[in-house]
Amino acid sequence: MSTQYTFLGMSVPQIGIINGLILIIWGLVAYFLQDSENPSITAMIPSFFGMTLLLLGFLSIWNEVNRHHYMHASMVLALLMLLGGVRVFPIDDEMSNLAISSHLILILSGVFFIVIGIKSFRFARLSAESVLDR
């Protein structure tokens, strides 16, 4: 049995880094695609989540001793992304398509990372139990 959970050949910290980069890029795109002359900084909220997820991913790679702490913090962040994105429902007529898209990206990104994290935690638990059974 492998010592680390992987999804599509990537570790969870690597997935967090990629997820963070996607959120950063989307937040920047959303900021510059706004129709107004004075763009709102709130369009970059996905970028703020992405920068934090990116940082936690790099920290967990660089400091393997504390990886579990960084990954638990990443899961809390993913849950906040999910909860922040769910705020879009019910969709009202005042929200722009850009705002709705940003909320949906936060929801999908948060759910994806939570599922990967739960699978990773479960894998770690089963690996620890199999070592104890020997």
Disulfide bonds with the S-S distance in Angstrom:
none
